[in-house]
Amino acid sequence: MIQFSKTAVLLAAGSALALGACSRSAPDELPPPPVGTTGPDTTPTYSGPPPGSREDFLANTASDTIFFETDSHDIDPEDRAILDSQAAWLVANPGVRVTIEGHCDERGTREYNLALGERRANAASNYLAARGVDASRMTVISYGKERPIALGSDAASWAQNRRAVTVVPM
Amino acid sequence: MVFRIPSLSAFRHLALGLCLAALGSAAVAQDDVSSGPIEGDVVGGISNPTAIAVPDMPTPRSVGTPAGNTEDLGRQVARVIEDDLRNSGFFDPVARQFLRDVNMPQVTAPEYPAWNQVGAQNLVQGYVQAGSNGRLTVGCYLYDVFAQAPLERAGYEVNYADWRRAAHRCADMVYARLTGEGAYFDSRIVYVAESGPKDNRVRRIAVMDTDGANHRFLTNGQSIVLTPRYAPDGRTIVYMSYQNDEPRVYIYDVATGRQRLLVDAPYMTFAPRYSPDSRYVVFSMAVNGNSDIYRVSVSGGRPERLTNTPGIDTSASYSPDGRRIVFESDRSGGQQLYVMNADGSNQRRISFGGGRYATPEWSPRGNLIAFTRLGGGFRIGVMRPDGSGERILTNSWQDEGPSWAPNGRVIHFFRTPRGNSLPSLWSVDVTGRMVRRLPTPVGASDPSWSPLRD
């Protein structure tokens, strides 16, 4: 099995969001929410992402996604760094509930991959819980191999698809 | 639906009772393609398919029906029968330009020398008649051309809309009589219809006849749906749906179109399959990263846990007598096949080859288990329930999810190509020699065969 740097995979994904997240480090302390941005805001005035929003989460965490080795749900040091940043944000935004999606590459059978994706989502969820995020705020869901983000049948695509994604509601 | 052919005046001169006497010798003549242990040599019909003629069926009177006039129906019924027989791999239908017109008297008095001349070993004739009761009658007669003897006859009375079923029943009669195998054409397939790109796939439960006709979508594609399975009684379909973003097992009532949640639990339930008596569903439930196998009554209630290991236990399938269950587990490290008693006791591993083994399904005959073998691609294979006699039947990039025909002779599965392409349904017979793609309007996966219809 060829080993891929997960950072390289992230870069290969070419996602502007992922690139943005990678190039930015989370501030030690979140700025206070600007006054008057709590309601639906249709004015063009720039005031930063609304606190507790998905944009806020993506801007202030290392990534919303961690990646796994083949047929594994182990959390490695790189994953821990990402999950630590997610845990910090979630602790700072106690009103936000999240869904953690578990996904697999196409090289497993459908039913097994449903179970494997659930294992991966739980691995992420359990880690966040150990970092102080109340378990009742997190819902896990497995999509098995049914929702890949990379469409190829090659090692690079598979590496991108073996993932757990922390999703903050829009 | 089957009835004895009425003694129509046109056929009164026929002493079909005589054919009973002829059956004995004819049966001997057919022994080379007759039944036997499935591992035995029943492939004579495949390497040397039987030449069979299926001429258009005449009608005593051309009558318009909601399904077309009976003259047209006679032609179409013959073509459905011919296609069924060809697709089974056991038969080589005589080309249409060599088929002769058959009139009503000839239906029961075939011109054997003429059929012999075009190379037909067997002959299927029949007639199509509109009844005064608003129903269609199809007579079906099988002859041995060499022996110049009738082999079997049957009559089917159906609603006009069901005319294809009468054709499938006739083909089933011919297939069963000449091969010794059980019938299977008059059954349905439920599967997952797939369309759109891989990262935004629309999935709908769909049903169709075994030849792809009478296709219908059961769900609208708003939620991901997976792994539909027909109940052995044919009345319901159990499947998994992501309705409300909660992946759970549901039961769909074919007659009413209603669906209901099988188990009300805050966990993912998946990989459902019915017990042979249709009273229970065996399924997997994932609790905090650990998937085990459970059993629950179809009417609901508290699930009974059958496995209890830290690994992934899933894809459970009952033996036809309901006493044992085959399933896959990664408790040894990778996916392997295990058999246990229906109460969960006596779990033991049966697969020991290289690679991984997944998605076992027990044959309705009980003698074989079909599975997906993983390792350098996915392939469909069969083995005996004790793990011996493993044979790999297909070879492709990804062949997955075998499902048995009601006769335990043919297996459906789905084949996924590399890259961003749609999967499709395929069938293979237990010898592995007859591999064929099934027609579906869009991409297709997770086929499951209904029982033979009543």
Interface residues (C-beta under 8 A of the other chain):
Chain A: D71 H73 T99 E106 R107 G108 T109 R110 E111 Y112 L114 A115 L116 E118 R119 N122 A123 N126 I141 S142 Y143 E146 R147 P148 I149 L151 G152 S153
Chain B: P197 K198 D199 R201 R203 I224 L226 T227 D245 E246 P247 M268 F270 A271 S284 A286 N288 G289 N290 S291 I312 T314 S315 E328 D330 G334 Q335 A358 T359 T372 L374 F378 W397 Q398 E400 G401 T416 R418 G419 N420 S445 D446
